[in-house]
Amino acid sequence: MIRESFAVVEPCADEVAKFFYGMLFSLAPTTRDMFPVNMQVQRSRLLRALVHVVQMVDRPDDLIPFLRQLGRDHRKFGVVASHYEAVGTALLAAIKKFAGKSWTPQVERAWAEAYTIMARSMQEAAAADEGPAFWPATVVEHKRLSWGLAMVRVQPDYPVPYLPGQYVSVETPQRPRLWRYYSPANAPRDDGTIEFHIRAVNGGWVSRSIVAHTQVGDQWRLGAPMGRLTVDRESDRDILMVAGGTGVSPMRAIVDNLAQWGENPRVHLFVGGRTREDLYDLENLQRIAQSNPWLTVVPVVESEPGLQGYEHGSLADVVTRYGSWSDREVLVCGSPAMIRATVSRMLVAGTPLDHIRYDPFTLD
């Protein structure tokens, strides 16, 4: 019932989001200060979060860990119990308004019960977390890798307990209250420093600001670690990684961590981009592969057809050309369009859905 009713309102997603936030700010005016002045990106984020939850609504083993991570992350906003009540009221009111005749008492009960479970999971996780609501961090290095790509290294005031492959939310002084999700490109280090690879997205307020205007000494804030792109070294299943653009960052962190060990699962990493220049970290990955026989790196480009030593085509094309990978644990990271195309093609090729993992928040 949740899926069917959401399918009715999804074509009106932007109007749903506008109504939701208008209702929320009316019910709980103090929540307005948690959000940026420009709400355009925030509205699209609400939709992506709802879509992700609806996709997993009948898969509690996947949904509950995601919600618990989200609850811990929301501590950085100062969220309290009354805010959850206001969000639930606004959410059901927004969906009801645009669901039309498909909104029945049974559908309303299904949404109310689902939201109660969601809110309880988030609140319990937030209450149980004894760590800080966010981690202050100082920029210690900023280097342009190309015109639209930068490496930023930060030094948190105290270690951030992330796992290789996870991502964190980031707030910068140039764009206050505009939190964005980025993946550390390194495994946790003894000195606690974290490296981010950030590409300037067209129209991206935060990413363009970070690439062009970040200065050494800037004070960032980092939210709680989130994400499912981690590798269990004790698993008997080998790994397939598919990374597009800066989606290589979490894969790089995982590989960085695995390289500390002598024996690992076999890892096949496809790293792709439109041109060879987009594969900015390829030499480093190939250098790791030379000294670690468990790692195979396959570079993929969509253009430059005469380029030697590269596979040609989209990542979805090339990966499925190699087979179904039905015996592998599959990690996918990149743009939403790349993730959709790759996952869809892999499912058609025979990869089991429960073997594929990707994270929902990847846009600027």
N, C-alpha and C positions, 0 to 999 in steps of 0.2 A: 504493500500500500504506500509506503514511503517512496519507493522508486517510481511508482506510477504517478503519484501526485507531483513529485519533483519534476518529472518529465514534462508535465503540463506547464509549470512555471519557468522552467529553464530558458525558453526563448525570450522571456521578459526579464532576464537576469539583472540587467542594469537597473531597471525600475524596481525590482524586488529589493536590491541592495539599497537604493535611495530611500525607499519606504522604511526598510529595517533600521537604518541609521537615524532617520528622522524620528522614528518611534523610540529608539533607544535613548537618544539625547533628550527627548521629552520626558521619558520615565526616570532617567538617571542623568541629570544635567552635568554632574561632575565627570562623567565618562568622556565628555567632549574634549577635555584637556589631555586625554591619553592619545589622541589622534592628531595627525597633521592638518594644517589648514586645507590643503588640497586633498580631497578624499577619493580621487579617481582610481589610484592604484589600490587603495584600501578596499574599494568596492569589488574590484576584480579578485582580490585575495579572498574576500568572503565567499565568492562563488566557488573558487577553486577548493577552499576548505570544505564547503558543503558537498561539492561533487565527490571529493575524496571520501568523506564520511558516508555518503549515500552508497558509493561503490563498495564500502567495507561493512555496511550495516548488518549484514548477516554473517560476518567473519570476525567474531569478537576477539579471537586470538591475535588478529592483526590490528583491529580497531582500538582495543583498550590500551595497548602499549603506546600507540600514537597519541591517544587522548591524554595519557598520563604525562608524556613528554610535553604536550601542548600546555597542560596545566602548570607544570614547573616553569615553562618559558614565560607564561603570562604573569608570573610574580613580578617581573620587571616593571609592569604597568601599575602595580599597586592594586590589583583586582581583589575584591572582597566578595563575600557570599551574596550580598544584595545585588551586585552587578550581574551575577549569574542569573538571578531571578528576572532582572530587567531584560537581559539578552534573550532568555527563553520566551518571555511574553512578546517581545518585539519580533522574534523569529517566527513564531507561530502566527502572529497577526499578519506578517508580510506574506507568508506562504498562503494563508487563507485568502487574502485579498486577491491574489493572482491565480489561485487554483480553480476558482469558479465552481462549477457543479461537481467537480471531482472531490471537493472538500466535504466529507461526510463526518458524522460523529465518530465512526470507526477510524477514519484516517486521522482525525484530530487526536484521538486517543493514542494511536500508534506514534505520531510525532511527539506527543507529550511524554510518553514513556521513554522513547529513544533519547530525547533531550535530557530527561532526568538522569538516565544512565550516563550520558556524556558528561553532564555537569558534575555528577557525583565523582566520576573517575578523575576529572581534572582537579576538583577541589581536594580530594583525598591525597593526590600526588603532591599538590602544592603544600598542603599542611604537613606532609611527612618529610619534605625536603629541608634538610638542615643547612644546606649551602646558601650562599648569597643569592639575592634576587638577580644580580648581574655582576659582571667582572669589569672593573675599570682597567683600561689598557692604554699604553703609550706607544705611538708610532715611532719605531726606531730606524726604519728604512722604507723608502719609497723609490721604486725604480720603474721607469717606463720600458717595457719589453718591446712595445711597438707603439704606433700612434694611439691606438685605442685599447691598449692592454697594459696593465701595471701589476707589479709585484709589491705588496705591502706587508712588512713584517712588524708585528706588534709585540710588546712585552706586557703581559697582564700583571697586575699588582700581586696576584697569587695564582697558582696553577689552575687552569680550566680543565675539569675532569672529562674530556671528550675521548671517544674512541675513534681510531683511524677510520675515516669514511663518513663520520657524522658531520653535521653542519651546525652553525650557530647564527643567531640574529646579531646584527651589528647596527649601532647608531653612531654617527659621526658628528663633529661639531658644526660642519658646514650644512648639515641637513637634520636638525633636531627633530625628534619624534617620527622620523621616516626610517623605521627599522627595516633592514633587508637581510635576507638569509645568504650566507656564504660558507663554503666548505674550506676548512684548513687544508693546505696542500702538503702538510708534513705530519708524521706521527708525533705524539707528545715527546718533547725534548727535555733534557735535564734542566736547561735554563728556563723552560716554560714559554719560550717564544713561539709565536704562531705566524705562519706565512699564508697569505691569501693571494690568489691570482684573480684579478677582477677586470672584466672586459666592459668597456663603455657601451651600453645598450642604447639604441636609437630612442630618444625620448626618456631615457632613464635618468631621473633627477639625481639619484644617489650614485649610481655606478659612474656616470660621467663626471660627477663632482670628485669622487675618489681618485679616478685616473688623472684628472687634470689639476686638482687643487690640494690634495693631501700634502701635508708638511710633516717633517720629522718633529716630534714633540706634541703633535695633536693628541688629544685625549678621546679615545673611543670607549664605548660600552659594549660588552658582549653578553648575550643572553645565554640561557641554559642550553647545553648540547642536545641535539635532536637527530633523528634519522635512523634508517635501518640498513644502510649500506656498509655493514661490517662483515668481517670474515672470521669464522671459527676455525682455527688451525687444527682442532681435534676432529673436525668433521671428515668423513671418508669420501666426501663429494668434492671433485675438482671445481675450479672457478672459471667463469667466463665474465669478462668485464667489457662493456661497450661504452665508450666515452666520446662525446662530441664537444669540441671547443674547450672552454674552461671547465666542462664537466669532467675533465681529466683530474681535477684537483682532489676529490675524495679517493679516486683510484690510486693516485700518486701517494697519498697518505697511507693507504693500505699496503701498497708495495713497499714503501719506505719502512713500515713496521715489519713486514714479513722478511725483509732483507736482513734483519737482525738475527734470524734463526737459520739453522743449517738445513732443516727439512720442513717443507711446506706442501700444501696441496699444489697441483699444477695450476698455473694461472695463464689464461690466454687473454691478452688485452688488445682489443681493437680500438685504436684512437683515430678519430676522423675529423675532417674539416673541409671547407670548400677548396682551399688551396694549401700548398705545402707550408706557407707562412703561418697558417692557422694552427699547425702542429708545433707549437712553440716549445714544448717540453720533450720533444721526441728524442733528441740526442741524450738527454739525461736518462730517459726510460730505457733506451737501447744500451746505454752504458751499464745500468743495473742488470739488464738481461744477460749481458756478456759474462758476468760473474755469478749469476744465479740461474742454473739450468732449469729450474721450475717455472721460470717466466718466459713467455713468448709474446713479443710485441709486434702487432701488424698495423702499419700505417695505412690510412685510407684517405684518398682525396677525390672530390667530386669533379674537379676540372683538371687541367694539365694532363691529358690522356697519354702523352708520351713519356711521362716521368717514370724512370726505372726504380725498382725496389718498392713500389707502392701498389696497393690494390686500388682499383678505380670504381667509382660509383658511390651511392649513398651507403651509410653504415648498415641500414636495414637490408639493402641488396647484398652487400659483401658478407655480412655475418651469416645470413641464411644460405648463401652460396656454399659455405663451408659445411653445412649440415643443420640438423635440428637441435643439437646441443642438449638433448633430452636428459643426459646424465649429469649435467653441470648445474651448479648454483650460479644464477645469472644476475649481475648487477648492471644497471643502466643509468647513465647520468648525462644530461645535456639539456637542450632546449625542450620545451613541452612538445613541439612538433616532432622533433627527433625521437623523443621517448615514445610518443604515440605510434609513430611509423615503425620503429624498431620492435616494440612489444607486439604490435598487431601482426607483423610479418613473422615473428618468431612463434607466435601461437599457431598461425596457419602452417608453419613448417613442422610443428609437432612438439615445441617446447612446453612442458606443463606450466600452467599459470602459477602454481604454488612454488615453482623454482625461480620465478622472476621477481626481483625487488627493485624499486625505484622510489624516490622521494618526491612529494607533490609540490614543494615550494621551490621553484627554480627561476622564476621571472624577477626582473628588477621591479 
